[in-house]
C-alpha cells in the first residue's frame, strides 16, 4: 500500500519541484486569455431563446482558475498568493507595454496602425476592470478553497474546487463586465447582463467538467512533492508576506 503525503501546516516550507512550472502556466494562461479574448463578445443560438451572448475569453480563462485551485490545494494559500501577485504584476506590465507600443508613431506606409489600436488599444477603464476583477476573484477563489479544505479535513476535492469557483468566478464576472463596458455603445444593458451570467455559468461548468483532470493533476503533484498542506495557521490577508522560503 502506497504511503499518502504527510499532512503539514502551511507555514512549513519544503522545497518544491514543480511549483515554478505551475506558476508559469498560470501566468501564461492569464495573459493570453486577457490579451486575446477578453473584450470580444460572441454568441450561440439557444433553442427557444435565440442568440445568447458570452465573452470569447471564457473559453480559456477558466483554465487559470483551475490552475489556481491546483496551487491552493497542493501548495497552500500563501504560495497561491505569491502567484496571484505575480499574475497581477504581469497584467500591469502587459497593459503598460500595450499602451506604449500603441502610442508609438508607426513607420511611414505601415497599414496596420488602426487595426493594432483596435486589438491592443484597450482603454484604461478595461484595463482597470480586468485587473480589479482578477485580483478580487482569484483571492476569493483561493481563500474559499483553502478554508473549505480545513473544514472538510481534506475530503471532497470536487466540492472545494466547484464551490470556490462559484464564488471566485462569480465575483470576477460581476466586476469585470459592468466596470469595463457599462454605458458603452455596442453593449446594451441586456447583453451586458447576459454576458455576466454566461461567464459565470460557463466558467463554473468548465470547472465541473474538468474535475477529473483536476483530480489527476492534484494527485500527481501531491505524490511528486510529498506534501499535503492545510492552511490552519495561515494569514489570509492578500497583503501578508509572500515569503514562503521555497
Secondary structure in CASP SS format (residue, H / E / C, confidence):
PFRMAT SS
TARGET T0000
AUTHOR 0000-0000-0000
METHOD secondary structure of the structure
MODEL  1
X C 1.00
X C 1.00
X C 1.00
X C 1.00
X C 1.00
X C 1.00
X E 1.00
X E 1.00
X E 1.00
X C 1.00
X C 1.00
X C 1.00
X C 1.00
X C 1.00
X C 1.00
X C 1.00
X C 1.00
X C 1.00
X H 1.00
X H 1.00
X H 1.00
X H 1.00
X H 1.00
X H 1.00
X H 1.00
X H 1.00
X H 1.00
X H 1.00
X H 1.00
X H 1.00
X H 1.00
X H 1.00
X H 1.00
X H 1.00
X H 1.00
X H 1.00
X C 1.00
X C 1.00
X C 1.00
X C 1.00
X E 1.00
X E 1.00
X E 1.00
X E 1.00
X E 1.00
X E 1.00
X C 1.00
X C 1.00
X C 1.00
X E 1.00
X E 1.00
X E 1.00
X E 1.00
X E 1.00
X E 1.00
X C 1.00
X C 1.00
X H 1.00
X H 1.00
X H 1.00
X H 1.00
X H 1.00
X H 1.00
X H 1.00
X H 1.00
X H 1.00
X H 1.00
X H 1.00
X H 1.00
X H 1.00
X H 1.00
X H 1.00
X H 1.00
X H 1.00
X H 1.00
X C 1.00
X H 1.00
X H 1.00
X H 1.00
X H 1.00
X H 1.00
X H 1.00
X H 1.00
X H 1.00
X H 1.00
X H 1.00
X H 1.00
X H 1.00
X H 1.00
X H 1.00
X H 1.00
X H 1.00
X H 1.00
X H 1.00
X H 1.00
X H 1.00
X H 1.00
X H 1.00
X H 1.00
X H 1.00
X H 1.00
X H 1.00
X H 1.00
X C 1.00
X C 1.00
X C 1.00
X C 1.00
X C 1.00
X C 1.00
X C 1.00
X C 1.00
X C 1.00
X H 1.00
X H 1.00
X H 1.00
X H 1.00
X H 1.00
X H 1.00
X H 1.00
X H 1.00
X C 1.00
X C 1.00
X C 1.00
X H 1.00
X H 1.00
X H 1.00
X H 1.00
X H 1.00
X H 1.00
X H 1.00
X H 1.00
X H 1.00
X H 1.00
X H 1.00
X H 1.00
X H 1.00
X H 1.00
X H 1.00
X H 1.00
X H 1.00
X H 1.00
X H 1.00
X H 1.00
X H 1.00
X H 1.00
X H 1.00
X H 1.00
X H 1.00
X H 1.00
X H 1.00
X H 1.00
X C 1.00
X C 1.00
X C 1.00
X C 1.00
X C 1.00
X H 1.00
X H 1.00
X H 1.00
X H 1.00
X H 1.00
X H 1.00
X H 1.00
X H 1.00
X H 1.00
X H 1.00
X H 1.00
X H 1.00
X H 1.00
X H 1.00
X H 1.00
X H 1.00
X H 1.00
X H 1.00
X H 1.00
X H 1.00
X H 1.00
X H 1.00
X H 1.00
X H 1.00
X H 1.00
X C 1.00
X C 1.00
X C 1.00
X C 1.00
X C 1.00
X C 1.00
X C 1.00
X H 1.00
X H 1.00
X H 1.00
X H 1.00
X H 1.00
X H 1.00
X H 1.00
X H 1.00
X H 1.00
X H 1.00
X H 1.00
X H 1.00
X H 1.00
X H 1.00
X H 1.00
X H 1.00
X H 1.00
X H 1.00
X H 1.00
X H 1.00
X H 1.00
X C 1.00
X H 1.00
X H 1.00
X H 1.00
X H 1.00
X H 1.00
X H 1.00
X H 1.00
X H 1.00
X H 1.00
X H 1.00
X H 1.00
X H 1.00
X H 1.00
X H 1.00
X H 1.00
X C 1.00
X C 1.00
X E 1.00
X E 1.00
X E 1.00
X C 1.00
X C 1.00
X C 1.00
X C 1.00
X C 1.00
X C 1.00
X C 1.00
X C 1.00
X C 1.00
X C 1.00
X C 1.00
X C 1.00
X C 1.00
X C 1.00
X C 1.00
X C 1.00
END
